[in-house]
């Protein structure tokens, strides 16, 4: 198999999408998020934290305080794509993330997510 064929095969390989969690083993705080490409998003989080450029200020502070050994990065739920070529998983990902944040309530002392504003 030539290089171009391998590259094309890699680009055409579907990436896992779904909901992820970052856990601080020291204090139990978590961050819940979702992505169309879980592997890339978790790798980007790790890189941002290592470089000190994570936009989540509290998570970045605790990463610096406790070190990378104190954190676990995991996939919570994988969203299987539909066979429909017009399928847009964005809304399904948003719903899955909301379900997990409702379940785990990763706000304040329990997590790094911002509490949603109640709209009346």
N, C-alpha and C positions, 0 to 999 in steps of 0.2 A: 504494500500500500504506500503510495507516495505521500509526501508532506501535505500537499494541497487537499488531498482526499481526507487525510486525518484532521486537518483544520476545519474543513467543511463539516465533517462528522461531529466534531466537538461543538461547533457553533449551532448545529441542529439538535444537539442533545438538550432535552428539556431540563431546566433547573428546578430544584425543589422550591416551592413557594409555600408560605404558611406563616405561623406565629412562632416567635422565639421568646426566650426568657434569659436574662442575665441575672445570676444569683450571687449575692455577696455572702460567702460562707461565714463571715465573722459576725455580722449583725442580722442576717436573714432578709435584708432588703432585696427587692427584685425590680427589674425593668421588663416590661412587656412591650413587644413591638411586632410588626408584621412586615413582610417583604415579598416581592415577586421573585426574588433570588435570595433565599435564606443564607446560603454559603457566602455569597458576596457581602451581604449586609453584616453578618457576624464578623467576617474578616475586616470589614471597614471599621466596625466598632472597636475591634482589638487594636487596629492600627491607630485610630484616632486617640484612644486611651494611652497607648504607648508613647505617642508623640505629644501628648498633653493638649490636644486640640478638640476633645469631645465637647459638644455643645451642652451636654447635660452636666452642669457645673458641680452638682452634688456627687454624681457618679465619678466624675473626673477627680474630685477632691479625695474621695474615699479610695479610688484606685491608687492614687499617689500615697495615701496614708497606709493602706493595708498591703499593697503590692498585687501583682497579677495572680499570685498563687491563691488569693482569697476569692477569686471569681470563677464561676462556672458559666459557660455559654452553651445553651441547649435549644433544640427545636422542640416546641411543645406540640404542634399539630401541623401536619402536612396537608395542603389543599391539593387535591387531585384535579388536574384540568379536565374540563369537559371536551368531548370530541368535536363540538361545534366550533368551526373556524371563526365565528363572530363572538365567541365567548370572551368577555372581559372579566377577569377574576378580581378586579379592584374592589367591587362592592362586597363580594364574598369574603375577601381578606379583612376588610373593615369590620364586617359583622363578627368574624371569628375573633379578631383582636378585642372587640367590645365584650364578647362573651367571656374571654379569659380575664380581662381587666375587672369585669363585674365579679367573677369568681374569686380572684386573688386580691383585689383591691390594693394595688401597688402604689399607694399614695402616702405622703407624709412619712411617718416612722416605719411604714411597711414597705416603702418602695421609692423608686426614682421617677415614676410617671407623674405628670401634672394632673391634678384632679379636674375632671371635666366640669365646665360651667353649666349649671342648670339653666336651660332656656325656658322661659315661661311665656 
